[in-house]
């Protein structure tokens, strides 16, 4: 199933065009995963929860998870099924290792409002990511996607690249 997915095909095309090696990661909403599969994602070397700060560690299961496609076939199939059921999966292609991408994404979760209040930026939700893509300046997009070569998501039955616009 995964090798038919646009994100996987995009990664392979990038590798053909470049001398770099790329990895494919899924950014998954843990709450929607639990809702569909009636169980939590289990953390291991292929699945890391982004809620690691003291104030949100207790709800890590429900937050975003960065999952490398070195995971089991069962997990890959579940991620694709989840993407087809709920707006809860985005795909990241990066030439950087898992922990570098993880650290970058974890730092971007928390933002400060103009009135100095902190807020959670739910960029792992494709609907929010789509709005961000249309509201960021080119420079903001570059900073936000540092260490990310491509960020693909489905919105209203179309695939988009956070960096390049409509894909399919």
N, CA and C atoms as an extended XYZ file, in Angstrom:
504
Properties=species:S:1:pos:R:3:atomname:S:1:resname:S:1:resid:I:1 pbc="F F F"
N         0.818       -1.206        0.000 N   UNK     1
C         0.000        0.000        0.000 CA  UNK     1
C         0.859        1.266        0.000 C   UNK     1
N         1.891        1.292        0.846 N   UNK     2
C         2.698        2.499        0.958 CA  UNK     2
C         3.416        2.829       -0.347 C   UNK     2
N         3.916        1.804       -1.050 N   UNK     3
C         4.663        2.101       -2.269 CA  UNK     3
C         3.786        2.633       -3.398 C   UNK     3
N         2.480        2.663       -3.204 N   UNK     4
C         1.555        3.280       -4.162 CA  UNK     4
C         1.208        4.717       -3.773 C   UNK     4
N         1.595        5.123       -2.595 N   UNK     5
C         1.218        6.429       -2.054 CA  UNK     5
C         2.041        7.547       -2.697 C   UNK     5
N         1.417        8.693       -2.905 N   UNK     6
C         2.081        9.827       -3.539 CA  UNK     6
C         3.309       10.298       -2.747 C   UNK     6
N         3.252       10.211       -1.428 N   UNK     7
C         4.398       10.642       -0.620 CA  UNK     7
C         5.596        9.730       -0.865 C   UNK     7
N         5.362        8.435       -0.931 N   UNK     8
C         6.440        7.479       -1.180 CA  UNK     8
C         7.011        7.686       -2.578 C   UNK     8
N         6.146        7.871       -3.569 N   UNK     9
C         6.596        8.095       -4.943 CA  UNK     9
C         7.384        9.402       -5.057 C   UNK     9
N         6.940       10.427       -4.338 N   UNK    10
C         7.653       11.702       -4.339 CA  UNK    10
C         9.045       11.535       -3.745 C   UNK    10
N         9.149       10.769       -2.667 N   UNK    11
C        10.452       10.520       -2.058 CA  UNK    11
C        11.374        9.798       -3.040 C   UNK    11
N        10.868        8.785       -3.716 N   UNK    12
C        11.684        8.051       -4.686 CA  UNK    12
C        12.145        8.952       -5.820 C   UNK    12
N        11.273        9.823       -6.296 N   UNK    13
C        11.645       10.764       -7.357 CA  UNK    13
C        12.744       11.709       -6.893 C   UNK    13
N        12.635       12.183       -5.669 N   UNK    14
C        13.677       13.065       -5.123 CA  UNK    14
C        15.023       12.339       -5.059 C   UNK    14
N        14.974       11.083       -4.652 N   UNK    15
C        16.224       10.312       -4.562 CA  UNK    15
C        16.847       10.093       -5.929 C   UNK    15
N        16.027        9.915       -6.961 N   UNK    16
C        16.547        9.752       -8.323 CA  UNK    16
C        17.211       11.029       -8.815 C   UNK    16
N        16.647       12.181       -8.405 N   UNK    17
C        17.141       13.482       -8.864 CA  UNK    17
C        18.336       13.987       -8.060 C   UNK    17
N        18.631       13.349       -6.954 N   UNK    18
C        19.640       13.855       -6.025 CA  UNK    18
C        20.605       12.737       -5.630 C   UNK    18
N        21.732       13.142       -5.116 N   UNK    19
C        22.685       12.167       -4.582 CA  UNK    19
C        22.413       11.899       -3.102 C   UNK    19
N        21.477       12.623       -2.518 N   UNK    20
C        21.138       12.451       -1.110 CA  UNK    20
C        20.224       11.253       -0.906 C   UNK    20
N        20.228       10.747        0.310 N   UNK    21
C        19.289        9.710        0.711 CA  UNK    21
C        18.184       10.385        1.516 C   UNK    21
N        16.958       10.078        1.178 N   UNK    22
C        15.817       10.677        1.856 CA  UNK    22
C        15.078        9.627        2.671 C   UNK    22
N        14.434       10.087        3.725 N   UNK    23
C        13.579        9.240        4.547 CA  UNK    23
C        12.165        9.781        4.497 C   UNK    23
N        11.219        8.884        4.641 N   UNK    24
C         9.808        9.258        4.672 CA  UNK    24
C         9.295        9.069        6.088 C   UNK    24
N         8.669       10.113        6.606 N   UNK    25
C         8.091       10.094        7.948 CA  UNK    25
C         6.608       10.429        7.846 C   UNK    25
N         5.828        9.867        8.739 N   UNK    26
C         4.421       10.249        8.866 CA  UNK    26
C         4.274       11.025       10.169 C   UNK    26
N         3.558       12.114       10.106 N   UNK    27
C         3.208       12.882       11.292 CA  UNK    27
C         1.733       12.575       11.549 C   UNK    27
N         1.465       11.899       12.667 N   UNK    28
C         0.158       11.289       12.929 CA  UNK    28
C        -0.473       11.881       14.180 C   UNK    28
N        -1.751       12.186       14.105 N   UNK    29
C        -2.512       12.644       15.263 CA  UNK    29
C        -2.863       11.423       16.115 C   UNK    29
N        -2.271       11.339       17.296 N   UNK    30
C        -2.458       10.189       18.172 CA  UNK    30
C        -3.892        9.986       18.631 C   UNK    30
N        -4.618       11.076       18.834 N   UNK    31
C        -6.002       10.960       19.285 CA  UNK    31
C        -6.881       10.322       18.208 C   UNK    31
N        -6.683       10.738       16.974 N   UNK    32
C        -7.457       10.147       15.872 CA  UNK    32
C        -7.050        8.690       15.645 C   UNK    32
N        -5.772        8.388       15.844 N   UNK    33
C        -5.308        6.997       15.742 CA  UNK    33
C        -6.032        6.144       16.782 C   UNK    33
N        -6.064        6.628       18.011 N   UNK    34
C        -6.735        5.890       19.078 CA  UNK    34
C        -8.225        5.739       18.782 C   UNK    34
N        -8.815        6.774       18.251 N   UNK    35
C       -10.244        6.748       17.916 CA  UNK    35
C       -10.551        5.662       16.875 C   UNK    35
N        -9.695        5.552       15.867 N   UNK    36
C        -9.945        4.585       14.793 CA  UNK    36
C        -9.573        3.160       15.188 C   UNK    36
N        -8.426        3.002       15.840 N   UNK    37
C        -7.918        1.652       16.103 CA  UNK    37
C        -8.139        1.182       17.539 C   UNK    37
N        -8.754        2.024       18.355 N   UNK    38
C        -9.089        1.670       19.738 CA  UNK    38
C        -7.852        1.247       20.551 C   UNK    38
N        -6.766        1.924       20.290 N   UNK    39
C        -5.535        1.665       21.024 CA  UNK    39
C        -4.540        2.776       20.746 C   UNK    39
N        -3.625        2.950       21.657 N   UNK    40
C        -2.625        4.008       21.529 CA  UNK    40
C        -1.440        3.544       20.689 C   UNK    40
N        -0.763        4.495       20.077 N   UNK    41
C         0.492        4.208       19.403 CA  UNK    41
C         1.511        3.897       20.494 C   UNK    41
N         2.270        2.856       20.287 N   UNK    42
C         3.298        2.468       21.256 CA  UNK    42
C         4.624        3.105       20.866 C   UNK    42
N         5.243        3.845       21.787 N   UNK    43
C         6.528        4.472       21.451 CA  UNK    43
C         7.636        3.426       21.300 C   UNK    43
N         8.458        3.603       20.299 N   UNK    44
C         9.653        2.775       20.101 CA  UNK    44
C        10.610        3.574       19.226 C   UNK    44
N        11.624        2.930       18.667 N   UNK    45
C        12.621        3.665       17.883 CA  UNK    45
C        12.074        4.167       16.552 C   UNK    45
N        10.871        3.735       16.158 N   UNK    46
C        10.266        4.200       14.909 CA  UNK    46
C         9.097        5.150       15.135 C   UNK    46
N         8.633        5.301       16.367 N   UNK    47
C         7.455        6.126       16.675 CA  UNK    47
C         7.719        6.954       17.926 C   UNK    47
N         7.766        8.259       17.737 N   UNK    48
C         8.086        9.168       18.844 CA  UNK    48
C         6.969       10.188       19.052 C   UNK    48
N         6.472       10.333       20.288 N   UNK    49
C         5.466       11.367       20.557 CA  UNK    49
C         6.132       12.739       20.655 C   UNK    49
N         5.509       13.746       20.062 N   UNK    50
C         6.072       15.095       20.120 CA  UNK    50
C         5.708       15.821       21.413 C   UNK    50
N         4.709       15.341       22.118 N   UNK    51
C         4.380       15.938       23.412 CA  UNK    51
C         5.355       15.380       24.451 C   UNK    51
N         6.466       16.053       24.661 N   UNK    52
C         7.478       15.581       25.609 CA  UNK    52
C         7.735       16.569       26.732 C   UNK    52
N         7.148       17.767       26.633 N   UNK    53
C         7.350       18.745       27.690 CA  UNK    53
C         6.540       18.356       28.921 C   UNK    53
N         6.978       18.826       30.066 N   UNK    54
C         6.358       18.470       31.341 CA  UNK    54
C         4.851       18.725       31.337 C   UNK    54
N         4.423       19.846       30.754 N   UNK    55
C         3.003       20.207       30.806 CA  UNK    55
C         2.119       19.391       29.861 C   UNK    55
N         2.693       18.619       28.957 N   UNK    56
C         1.842       17.834       28.060 CA  UNK    56
C         2.257       16.361       27.961 C   UNK    56
N         3.207       15.951       28.749 N   UNK    57
C         3.690       14.566       28.698 CA  UNK    57
C         2.591       13.563       29.043 C   UNK    57
N         1.679       13.925       29.938 N   UNK    58
C         0.604       13.010       30.348 CA  UNK    58
C        -0.380       12.715       29.215 C   UNK    58
N        -0.440       13.574       28.229 N   UNK    59
C        -1.349       13.365       27.098 CA  UNK    59
C        -0.585       13.090       25.803 C   UNK    59
N         0.642       12.617       25.932 N   UNK    60
C         1.488       12.346       24.757 CA  UNK    60
C         0.799       11.398       23.781 C   UNK    60
N         0.063       10.417       24.286 N   UNK    61
C        -0.625        9.465       23.416 CA  UNK    61
C        -1.575       10.159       22.447 C   UNK    61
N        -2.141       11.291       22.858 N   UNK    62
C        -3.153       11.976       22.056 CA  UNK    62
C        -2.580       13.047       21.138 C   UNK    62
N        -1.338       13.365       21.308 N   UNK    63
C        -0.727       14.417       20.501 CA  UNK    63
C        -0.141       13.886       19.211 C   UNK    63
N         0.671       14.699       18.560 N   UNK    64
C         1.286       14.272       17.307 CA  UNK    64
C         2.422       13.277       17.550 C   UNK    64
N         2.572       12.366       16.618 N   UNK    65
C         3.633       11.351       16.637 CA  UNK    65
C         4.388       11.423       15.324 C   UNK    65
N         5.697       11.381       15.414 N   UNK    66
C         6.529       11.283       14.226 CA  UNK    66
C         6.915        9.814       14.074 C   UNK    66
N         6.542        9.244       12.935 N   UNK    67
C         6.755        7.815       12.711 CA  UNK    67
C         7.567        7.633       11.431 C   UNK    67
N         8.683        6.942       11.573 N   UNK    68
C         9.505        6.645       10.409 CA  UNK    68
C         8.924        5.442        9.675 C   UNK    68
N         9.116        5.411        8.383 N   UNK    69
C         8.569        4.304        7.606 CA  UNK    69
C         9.442        3.054        7.669 C   UNK    69
N        10.311        3.001        8.679 N   UNK    70
C        10.998        1.760        9.039 CA  UNK    70
C        10.134        0.957        9.996 C   UNK    70
N         8.935        1.427       10.248 N   UNK    71
C         8.008        0.753       11.162 CA  UNK    71
C         7.471       -0.524       10.505 C   UNK    71
N         6.637       -1.227       11.226 N   UNK    72
C         6.069       -2.482       10.712 CA  UNK    72
C         5.105       -2.213        9.558 C   UNK    72
N         4.889       -3.234        8.747 N   UNK    73
C         3.919       -3.135        7.645 CA  UNK    73
C         2.526       -2.845        8.195 C   UNK    73
N         2.211       -3.442        9.335 N   UNK    74
C         0.908       -3.199        9.956 CA  UNK    74
C         0.738       -1.719       10.279 C   UNK    74
N         1.760       -1.102       10.849 N   UNK    75
C         1.682        0.327       11.179 CA  UNK    75
C         1.565        1.165        9.909 C   UNK    75
N         2.316        0.847        8.882 N   UNK    76
C         2.227        1.579        7.609 CA  UNK    76
C         0.799        1.528        7.068 C   UNK    76
N         0.214        0.341        7.070 N   UNK    77
C        -1.156        0.180        6.581 CA  UNK    77
C        -2.153        0.935        7.453 C   UNK    77
N        -1.932        0.931        8.760 N   UNK    78
C        -2.823        1.670        9.659 CA  UNK    78
C        -2.731        3.176        9.388 C   UNK    78
N        -1.537        3.671        9.137 N   UNK    79
C        -1.369        5.101        8.864 CA  UNK    79
C        -2.117        5.491        7.592 C   UNK    79
N        -2.009        4.676        6.575 N   UNK    80
C        -2.724        4.974        5.327 CA  UNK    80
C        -4.231        4.902        5.543 C   UNK    80
N        -4.689        3.907        6.283 N   UNK    81
C        -6.122        3.800        6.604 CA  UNK    81
C        -6.580        5.017        7.407 C   UNK    81
N        -5.768        5.446        8.357 N   UNK    82
C        -6.098        6.621        9.165 CA  UNK    82
C        -6.201        7.861        8.289 C   UNK    82
N        -5.253        8.031        7.383 N   UNK    83
C        -5.284        9.194        6.479 CA  UNK    83
C        -6.554        9.203        5.634 C   UNK    83
N        -7.012        8.040        5.225 N   UNK    84
C        -8.216        7.939        4.397 CA  UNK    84
C        -9.499        8.130        5.200 C   UNK    84
N        -9.412        8.014        6.529 N   UNK    85
C       -10.595        8.099        7.389 CA  UNK    85
C       -10.757        9.464        8.031 C   UNK    85
N        -9.677       10.007        8.565 N   UNK    86
C        -9.720       11.296        9.277 CA  UNK    86
C        -8.588       12.200        8.781 C   UNK    86
N        -8.790       13.511        8.851 N   UNK    87
C        -7.684       14.426        8.507 CA  UNK    87
C        -6.662       14.433        9.641 C   UNK    87
N        -5.752       13.472        9.604 N   UNK    88
C        -4.890       13.279       10.772 CA  UNK    88
C        -3.482       12.803       10.444 C   UNK    88
N        -3.106       12.838        9.169 N   UNK    89
C        -1.780       12.387        8.769 CA  UNK    89
C        -1.189       13.376        7.777 C   UNK    89
N         0.072       13.743        7.996 N   UNK    90
C         0.844       14.459        6.982 CA  UNK    90
C         2.133       13.675        6.776 C   UNK    90
N         2.789       13.902        5.656 N   UNK    91
C         3.971       13.129        5.269 CA  UNK    91
C         5.155       14.063        5.107 C   UNK    91
N         6.265       13.682        5.680 N   UNK    92
C         7.473       14.500        5.624 CA  UNK    92
C         8.582       13.701        4.948 C   UNK    92
N         9.203       14.330        3.980 N   UNK    93
C        10.371       13.763        3.316 CA  UNK    93
C        11.555       14.619        3.738 C   UNK    93
N        12.584       13.953        4.242 N   UNK    94
C        13.742       14.692        4.732 CA  UNK    94
C        15.020       13.898        4.502 C   UNK    94
N        16.090       14.630        4.246 N   UNK    95
C        17.412       14.000        4.132 CA  UNK    95
C        18.088       13.937        5.499 C   UNK    95
N        17.387       14.394        6.510 N   UNK    96
C        17.935       14.431        7.865 CA  UNK    96
C        17.426       13.255        8.699 C   UNK    96
N        18.188       12.873        9.726 N   UNK    97
C        17.772       11.743       10.564 CA  UNK    97
C        16.546       12.068       11.411 C   UNK    97
N        15.922       11.020       11.870 N   UNK    98
C        14.692       11.111       12.652 CA  UNK    98
C        14.789       12.122       13.794 C   UNK    98
N        15.827       12.059       14.596 N   UNK    99
C        15.899       12.926       15.777 CA  UNK    99
C        16.036       14.404       15.412 C   UNK    99
N        16.687       14.718       14.330 N   UNK   100
C        16.799       16.112       13.909 CA  UNK   100
C        15.428       16.649       13.480 C   UNK   100
N        14.710       15.860       12.710 N   UNK   101
C        13.356       16.253       12.292 CA  UNK   101
C        12.448       16.339       13.517 C   UNK   101
N        12.542       15.365       14.391 N   UNK   102
C        11.748       15.341       15.620 CA  UNK   102
C        11.977       16.617       16.438 C   UNK   102
N        13.226       16.957       16.696 N   UNK   103
C        13.542       18.147       17.506 CA  UNK   103
C        13.010       19.417       16.864 C   UNK   103
N        13.131       19.514       15.563 N   UNK   104
C        12.624       20.690       14.858 CA  UNK   104
C        11.095       20.799       15.015 C   UNK   104
N        10.399       19.701       14.785 N   UNK   105
C         8.937       19.721       14.886 CA  UNK   105
C         8.465       19.973       16.306 C   UNK   105
N         9.145       19.385       17.271 N   UNK   106
C         8.751       19.572       18.669 CA  UNK   106
C         8.862       21.042       19.063 C   UNK   106
N         9.897       21.715       18.611 N   UNK   107
C        10.068       23.147       18.930 CA  UNK   107
C         8.999       24.017       18.276 C   UNK   107
N         8.457       23.567       17.159 N   UNK   108
C         7.445       24.358       16.437 CA  UNK   108
C         6.031       24.173       16.991 C   UNK   108
N         5.851       23.220       17.896 N   UNK   109
C         4.513       22.969       18.448 CA  UNK   109
C         3.980       24.133       19.272 C   UNK   109
N         4.852       24.787       19.989 N   UNK   110
C         4.435       25.828       20.921 CA  UNK   110
C         4.801       27.194       20.359 C   UNK   110
N         3.820       28.055       20.335 N   UNK   111
C         4.030       29.391       19.789 CA  UNK   111
C         3.536       30.422       20.794 C   UNK   111
N         3.978       31.621       20.644 N   UNK   112
C         3.565       32.703       21.529 CA  UNK   112
C         2.676       33.668       20.752 C   UNK   112
N         1.529       33.969       21.332 N   UNK   113
C         0.584       34.913       20.733 CA  UNK   113
C         1.089       36.347       20.907 C   UNK   113
N         0.470       37.275       20.212 N   UNK   114
C         0.870       38.686       20.314 CA  UNK   114
C         0.695       39.239       21.722 C   UNK   114
N        -0.251       38.666       22.472 N   UNK   115
C        -0.480       39.117       23.850 CA  UNK   115
C         0.358       38.332       24.859 C   UNK   115
N         1.372       37.621       24.364 N   UNK   116
C         2.323       36.844       25.162 CA  UNK   116
C         1.774       35.544       25.739 C   UNK   116
N         0.581       35.144       25.364 N   UNK   117
C         0.069       33.843       25.791 CA  UNK   117
C         0.672       32.765       24.891 C   UNK   117
N         0.858       31.582       25.471 N   UNK   118
C         1.352       30.459       24.692 CA  UNK   118
C         0.185       29.707       24.063 C   UNK   118
N         0.436       29.133       22.901 N   UNK   119
C        -0.592       28.363       22.206 CA  UNK   119
C         0.052       27.151       21.548 C   UNK   119
N        -0.756       26.139       21.336 N   UNK   120
C        -0.324       24.948       20.619 CA  UNK   120
C        -0.625       25.166       19.139 C   UNK   120
N         0.379       25.025       18.304 N   UNK   121
C         0.203       25.161       16.861 CA  UNK   121
C        -0.029       23.764       16.292 C   UNK   121
N        -1.244       23.482       15.892 N   UNK   122
C        -1.636       22.132       15.459 CA  UNK   122
C        -1.285       21.894       13.983 C   UNK   122
N        -0.060       22.171       13.601 N   UNK   123
C         0.377       22.003       12.219 CA  UNK   123
C         0.314       20.554       11.752 C   UNK   123
N         0.202       19.611       12.661 N   UNK   124
C         0.118       18.199       12.294 CA  UNK   124
C        -1.261       17.833       11.763 C   UNK   124
N        -2.219       18.732       11.876 N   UNK   125
C        -3.551       18.564       11.300 CA  UNK   125
C        -3.500       19.117        9.873 C   UNK   125
N        -3.815       18.316        8.849 N   UNK   126
C        -3.730       18.800        7.468 CA  UNK   126
C        -4.559       20.057        7.196 C   UNK   126
N        -5.662       20.226        7.901 N   UNK   127
C        -6.494       21.420        7.697 CA  UNK   127
C        -5.768       22.674        8.183 C   UNK   127
N        -5.063       22.549        9.299 N   UNK   128
C        -4.283       23.674        9.827 CA  UNK   128
C        -3.064       23.921        8.944 C   UNK   128
N        -2.395       22.853        8.538 N   UNK   129
C        -1.219       22.992        7.683 CA  UNK   129
C        -1.580       23.702        6.385 C   UNK   129
N        -2.745       23.395        5.842 N   UNK   130
C        -3.194       24.045        4.608 CA  UNK   130
C        -3.375       25.553        4.814 C   UNK   130
N        -3.949       25.921        5.939 N   UNK   131
C        -4.109       27.353        6.238 CA  UNK   131
C        -2.764       28.033        6.440 C   UNK   131
N        -1.841       27.351        7.102 N   UNK   132
C        -0.509       27.915        7.299 CA  UNK   132
C         0.194       28.112        5.965 C   UNK   132
N         0.054       27.143        5.074 N   UNK   133
C         0.701       27.241        3.761 CA  UNK   133
C         0.236       28.482        3.012 C   UNK   133
N        -1.019       28.835        3.224 N   UNK   134
C        -1.580       29.993        2.524 CA  UNK   134
C        -1.392       31.310        3.271 C   UNK   134
N        -0.905       31.246        4.506 N   UNK   135
C        -0.756       32.487        5.278 CA  UNK   135
C         0.707       32.855        5.536 C   UNK   135
N         1.623       31.906        5.428 N   UNK   136
C         3.038       32.192        5.654 CA  UNK   136
C         3.640       32.936        4.467 C   UNK   136
N         4.578       33.801        4.766 N   UNK   137
C         5.388       34.386        3.701 CA  UNK   137
C         6.395       33.331        3.252 C   UNK   137
N         7.075       33.583        2.161 N   UNK   138
C         8.084       32.644        1.678 CA  UNK   138
C         9.166       32.414        2.744 C   UNK   138
N         9.604       33.483        3.385 N   UNK   139
C        10.645       33.379        4.416 CA  UNK   139
C        10.140       32.580        5.621 C   UNK   139
N         8.903       32.840        6.061 N   UNK   140
C         8.323       32.093        7.184 CA  UNK   140
C         8.221       30.601        6.851 C   UNK   140
N         7.830       30.302        5.612 N   UNK   141
C         7.723       28.912        5.179 CA  UNK   141
C         9.096       28.235        5.194 C   UNK   141
N        10.123       28.943        4.747 N   UNK   142
C        11.485       28.390        4.749 CA  UNK   142
C        11.951       28.075        6.165 C   UNK   142
N        11.698       28.975        7.089 N   UNK   143
C        12.099       28.765        8.481 CA  UNK   143
C        11.299       27.616        9.102 C   UNK   143
N        10.027       27.594        8.828 N   UNK   144
C         9.150       26.574        9.402 CA  UNK   144
C         9.508       25.178        8.902 C   UNK   144
N         9.998       25.088        7.685 N   UNK   145
C        10.286       23.784        7.092 CA  UNK   145
C        11.784       23.475        7.036 C   UNK   145
N        12.552       24.146        7.859 N   UNK   146
C        13.964       23.835        7.952 CA  UNK   146
C        14.121       22.354        8.283 C   UNK   146
N        15.037       21.672        7.633 N   UNK   147
C        15.282       20.233        7.803 CA  UNK   147
C        14.202       19.352        7.167 C   UNK   147
N        13.276       19.947        6.449 N   UNK   148
C        12.212       19.197        5.778 CA  UNK   148
C        12.320       19.506        4.285 C   UNK   148
N        12.486       18.469        3.485 N   UNK   149
C        12.615       18.670        2.044 CA  UNK   149
C        11.263       18.749        1.350 C   UNK   149
N        10.294       18.039        1.875 N   UNK   150
C         8.948       18.053        1.310 CA  UNK   150
C         7.966       17.695        2.404 C   UNK   150
N         6.819       18.379        2.412 N   UNK   151
C         5.781       18.113        3.414 CA  UNK   151
C         4.468       17.966        2.668 C   UNK   151
N         3.953       16.758        2.622 N   UNK   152
C         2.783       16.434        1.802 CA  UNK   152
C         1.590       16.140        2.710 C   UNK   152
N         0.436       16.621        2.276 N   UNK   153
C        -0.784       16.376        3.046 CA  UNK   153
C        -1.982       16.348        2.108 C   UNK   153
N        -3.041       15.719        2.587 N   UNK   154
C        -4.290       15.651        1.838 CA  UNK   154
C        -5.274       16.649        2.437 C   UNK   154
N        -5.914       17.407        1.544 N   UNK   155
C        -6.906       18.387        1.985 CA  UNK   155
C        -8.003       18.443        0.922 C   UNK   155
N        -9.234       18.209        1.328 N   UNK   156
C       -10.373       18.210        0.403 CA  UNK   156
C       -10.133       17.334       -0.824 C   UNK   156
N        -9.658       16.126       -0.577 N   UNK   157
C        -9.442       15.111       -1.613 CA  UNK   157
C        -8.377       15.468       -2.652 C   UNK   157
N        -7.464       16.353       -2.290 N   UNK   158
C        -6.317       16.682       -3.137 CA  UNK   158
C        -5.064       16.609       -2.291 C   UNK   158
N        -3.976       16.224       -2.914 N   UNK   159
C        -2.697       16.238       -2.219 CA  UNK   159
C        -1.976       17.539       -2.513 C   UNK   159
N        -1.361       18.078       -1.477 N   UNK   160
C        -0.626       19.331       -1.568 CA  UNK   160
C         0.776       19.144       -1.011 C   UNK   160
N         1.657       19.990       -1.485 N   UNK   161
C         2.977       20.118       -0.894 CA  UNK   161
C         2.989       21.443       -0.158 C   UNK   161
N         3.398       21.419        1.089 N   UNK   162
C         3.495       22.658        1.865 CA  UNK   162
C         4.458       23.631        1.200 C   UNK   162
N         5.397       23.101        0.461 N   UNK   163
C         6.403       23.941       -0.186 CA  UNK   163
C         6.036       24.344       -1.611 C   UNK   163
N         5.286       23.482       -2.317 N   UNK   164
C         5.083       23.735       -3.745 CA  UNK   164
C         3.632       23.924       -4.182 C   UNK   164
N         2.656       23.703       -3.303 N   UNK   165
C         1.248       23.862       -3.683 CA  UNK   165
C         0.609       22.533       -4.049 C   UNK   165
N        -0.340       22.570       -4.983 N   UNK   166
C        -1.126       21.396       -5.350 CA  UNK   166
C        -0.224       20.353       -6.014 C   UNK   166
N        -0.391       19.096       -5.601 N   UNK   167
C         0.316       17.983       -6.239 CA  UNK   167
C        -0.594       17.173       -7.129 C   UNK   167
N        -1.764       16.818       -6.594 N   UNK   168
C        -2.654       15.914       -7.316 CA  UNK   168
C        -4.079       16.163       -6.908 C   UNK   168
